[in-house]
Amino acid sequence: MQQPRSGHQVQLLQGGEAFFPALVQAIDRSVHEVRMETYIFCVEAFGERVAAALERAAQRGVAVYLVMDGVGTPSLALEWVTRFQAAGVKWRIFSPLGRLGVLIPSRWRRLHRKLCVVDGTVAFCGGINVLDDFYDPNYGVLDAPRFDFAVRVTGPLVQAVHETTAQFWWRLQAASTARQIDFPALWRALQEAVALARQARSDTDTDQEAVTRTRGAPGHTINADLVLRDNLRNRTRIERTYRKAIGAAREEIIIANAYFVPGRKLRKGLIHAARRGVRVRLLLQGRYEYFMQYHATWPVYGALLAAGVEIHEYSVSFLHAKVAVIDGHWATVGSSNLDPLSLLLAREANVVVDDAAFAQDLRARLEVAFEQSGVRVDPAVYANRPWRQRFLDRVAFGLMRVLLFLNGTRY
C-alpha cells in the first residue's frame, strides 16, 4: 500500500468554528476554480456564509462546482437556487432517492465525503458537513457543539483531491460518457490559469499574501496522503489502511468514530492488538440518533471488551468525528465511519498523516474528550443489560446484514 508522501502542510481544524472561517477565507481568495463535495449542505448560520462565499467567487468569474448528496441534501432552498443560478455556481444533487427511495438497493450508495479544493493549491478534507455545530436536522438546536474534525492541506495530495472531485463532476454530466478526460492535462491547465490570474492581480496583493496563497502557511512539512473509498478502484482501501496501521501498532490505538460497526477483519485486528499489550481506546457515539446506528453497534462490544479494549461513549452532544491516532505518529482525519455504509457502499475520503506533532495535537484533543465527555462502558453492565435492549441489538445487527446481502455485499 502506498505510503504517505512528503512535502505537505496540514492544519487540524476542530469543529465548525475553526473549519468554516478557514474554508470561507480560501474560497474568498480563489482566482480561478473551486470544487466542493459534501453530504449535507444546510444554508443556515455557518452554512449561509459558505454559500455566500461560493456566490461571491462565481460573481467574480471563478468556476464553482458544488455537489451535494441526495439523502443528506434532498433539496436546496429556493432562494439559493435562484442566487446560485444568477451568480453562475454550477451545482448538482447526487442520486436523489426518488419515489421508491431506500427500496432500491443501488440508491444506498451515497456521496459521504467532504472535500473542497481551491485553485489546485489548497484542499480541505474531514467529517464536517456544511452544517452549524449547534444544529441537527433531526433534533434541532443542540446543547453543546457537535464533535468533529477536518484538515486544511497544501502539498502534493491537493492534486489527488482535484482529480477526484473533477472526475466525479464529469461523471455526473450526461456528456461525460462521450469523451475521455485527460486529468493530468486538466491539472496543468489549471496551474497555468491560476498563475496568470494571480499575476494579473499582483498589483493589489502584498508579497506576503501572494506567498500565502501559493504555498500555504509557513511551517515544517509532513508526510500525508489522500485515501479514498469508492465503487471502482478503491473499494476497500480505507479499511485496509486502518487494518495495516492497527496491525503495526505497538503501544496505543485511539479511535473516535461516530458509527462503529466494524467488519470481522477490523474487529480481529483490534482484538489482537489489545491481546499483545497495545492499549486500545474507542470513543464512540453515546447518543441515540438512529435505530440501526445505536443498536447495531452493541453486539460488537462483547468480544472487544473481553479482549481488554476500552470503550467510551460520548454523550454531551453528537459525536461526528472519524479520526484515529496510533503510536503517537500515525493519524487519520476524514469522512469514513467504521460501519458497512462507509466501508462498503459510500464514497468516502480520509487524509492519512505520519507526523508526531500533528498526531500529538489530535491525541491531546481526544484526551480532553475522553476525560470531560466520555463515559466508559463497564463490561459487567454490558453483560447484564436488559433483555429488551439485547433483543433490539440483535434485531438491528441482523437487519443490517440482511440489507447488505440484498445489496450484494457480505459483511
NORJOSUL-V430910 format. One record per backbone hydrogen bond with DSSP energy under -0.5 kcal/mol. CO is the residue of the C=O (numbers start at 1). NH is the residue of the N-H. E is the energy in kcal/mol with one decimal. If there is no record, write none. Layout:
# NORJOSUL-V430910
CO	NH	E
CO	NH	E
This chain:
# NORJOSUL-V430910
5	224	-2.8
8	222	-2.8
9	154	-2.0
10	12	-0.5
11	152	-2.2
13	15	-0.6
13	150	-2.3
14	18	-0.6
15	18	-0.9
15	19	-2.4
16	20	-2.1
16	21	-0.5
18	22	-1.1
19	23	-2.5
20	24	-3.1
21	25	-2.3
22	26	-1.9
23	27	-2.3
24	28	-2.8
25	29	-1.2
27	30	-1.3
32	63	-2.6
33	119	-2.8
34	65	-2.8
35	117	-2.5
36	67	-2.2
37	115	-1.6
38	69	-1.0
39	69	-0.6
40	130	-2.1
41	43	-0.7
42	44	-2.1
44	47	-2.2
45	48	-0.7
45	49	-1.2
46	50	-1.8
47	51	-2.5
48	52	-2.5
49	53	-2.0
50	54	-2.3
51	55	-2.3
52	56	-2.7
53	57	-2.3
54	58	-2.3
55	59	-2.3
56	60	-1.4
57	62	-2.3
58	61	-1.7
62	64	-0.6
63	34	-2.8
64	90	-2.5
65	36	-2.6
66	92	-2.2
67	38	-2.1
68	94	-3.8
69	73	-2.6
71	74	-0.5
77	80	-0.8
77	81	-1.9
78	82	-2.3
79	83	-2.3
80	84	-2.7
81	85	-2.0
82	86	-2.4
83	87	-2.2
84	88	-2.0
84	89	-2.1
89	91	-0.6
90	66	-2.5
92	68	-2.4
92	94	-0.6
94	70	-2.5
97	101	-0.7
100	103	-2.1
101	104	-1.5
103	105	-0.7
104	107	-2.0
105	108	-2.0
106	109	-1.1
108	110	-1.0
110	112	-0.9
110	347	-3.1
113	115	-0.5
114	126	-1.0
115	37	-3.2
116	124	-2.7
117	35	-2.4
117	119	-0.5
118	121	-2.4
118	122	-1.3
122	118	-2.7
123	153	-3.2
124	116	-1.7
125	151	-2.8
126	114	-0.6
127	129	-0.6
129	131	-1.9
130	42	-3.3
132	135	-1.6
133	146	-1.8
134	142	-2.7
136	140	-2.5
140	136	-2.4
146	148	-0.7
147	320	-2.7
147	321	-1.0
148	15	-1.9
149	127	-2.6
149	128	-0.5
150	13	-3.1
151	125	-1.8
152	11	-2.8
153	123	-2.7
154	9	-2.1
155	158	-1.8
156	159	-1.4
156	160	-0.6
157	161	-2.0
158	162	-2.5
159	163	-2.7
160	164	-2.4
161	165	-2.5
162	166	-2.8
163	167	-2.7
164	168	-1.9
165	169	-2.1
166	170	-2.3
167	171	-1.9
168	172	-1.2
169	172	-0.5
169	173	-0.7
170	173	-0.8
173	176	-1.4
174	177	-0.9
175	178	-1.8
176	179	-0.7
181	183	-1.2
182	186	-2.2
183	187	-2.4
184	188	-2.2
185	189	-2.5
186	190	-1.9
187	191	-2.4
188	192	-2.1
189	193	-2.4
190	194	-2.7
191	195	-2.2
192	196	-2.3
193	197	-2.4
194	198	-2.6
195	199	-2.0
196	200	-2.0
197	201	-1.2
198	202	-0.5
199	202	-0.8
201	204	-1.9
202	205	-0.9
206	210	-1.9
207	211	-1.9
208	212	-2.4
209	213	-2.4
210	214	-1.9
211	215	-2.9
211	216	-0.5
212	216	-1.6
222	8	-2.1
223	354	-2.2
224	5	-2.1
225	227	-0.5
225	352	-2.7
227	350	-2.7
229	348	-2.3
234	230	-1.3
236	240	-2.5
237	241	-2.1
238	242	-2.1
239	243	-2.6
240	244	-2.4
241	245	-2.0
242	246	-2.7
243	247	-2.5
244	248	-1.4
245	249	-0.5
246	249	-0.9
251	279	-2.4
252	327	-2.3
253	281	-2.9
254	325	-2.5
255	257	-0.5
255	283	-3.0
256	323	-2.3
257	285	-0.7
258	260	-0.6
258	285	-0.5
259	261	-0.7
259	338	-0.9
263	267	-2.5
264	268	-2.6
265	269	-1.9
266	270	-1.9
267	271	-2.3
268	272	-2.9
269	273	-1.9
270	274	-2.2
271	275	-2.2
272	276	-1.4
273	278	-2.4
274	277	-1.4
278	280	-0.7
279	253	-2.8
279	281	-0.6
280	310	-2.9
281	255	-2.3
282	284	-0.6
282	312	-3.1
283	257	-2.1
284	314	-3.2
287	289	-0.6
290	289	-0.5
290	294	-2.6
291	295	-2.6
292	296	-1.9
294	298	-0.7
295	299	-0.7
297	300	-1.4
298	301	-1.7
298	302	-0.6
300	304	-0.9
301	305	-3.1
302	306	-2.4
303	307	-1.2
304	309	-2.5
305	308	-1.2
309	311	-0.5
310	282	-2.8
310	312	-0.5
311	377	-3.4
312	284	-3.0
313	315	-0.6
313	375	-2.0
314	286	-2.7
314	287	-0.6
317	319	-0.5
318	147	-2.3
318	320	-0.6
321	258	-1.2
322	334	-1.3
323	256	-2.4
324	332	-1.9
325	254	-2.6
326	329	-1.7
326	330	-2.1
329	355	-2.4
330	326	-2.9
331	353	-3.2
332	324	-1.7
333	351	-3.0
335	337	-0.6
337	339	-0.8
338	261	-2.6
339	343	-2.9
340	344	-2.5
340	345	-0.8
341	345	-1.3
341	346	-3.3
346	348	-0.6
347	112	-1.7
347	113	-1.0
348	229	-2.1
349	335	-1.9
350	227	-3.3
350	352	-0.5
351	333	-2.1
352	225	-1.9
353	331	-2.6
353	355	-0.6
354	223	-0.8
355	359	-2.4
356	360	-2.6
357	361	-1.7
358	362	-2.3
359	363	-2.8
360	364	-2.3
361	365	-1.6
362	366	-2.1
363	367	-2.5
364	368	-1.7
365	369	-1.5
366	370	-2.6
367	371	-2.7
368	372	-2.8
369	373	-2.1
369	374	-0.7
370	374	-1.0
373	315	-1.1
374	376	-0.5
375	313	-2.6
376	378	-0.5
377	379	-0.5
378	382	-2.8
379	383	-2.4
380	384	-1.4
382	385	-1.4
386	390	-2.2
387	391	-2.5
388	392	-2.3
389	393	-2.8
390	394	-2.2
391	395	-2.4
392	396	-2.6
393	397	-2.4
394	398	-2.8
395	399	-2.8
396	400	-2.3
397	401	-1.8
398	402	-2.2
399	403	-2.6
400	404	-2.0
401	405	-2.1
402	406	-2.4
403	407	-1.3
404	409	-3.0
405	408	-1.5
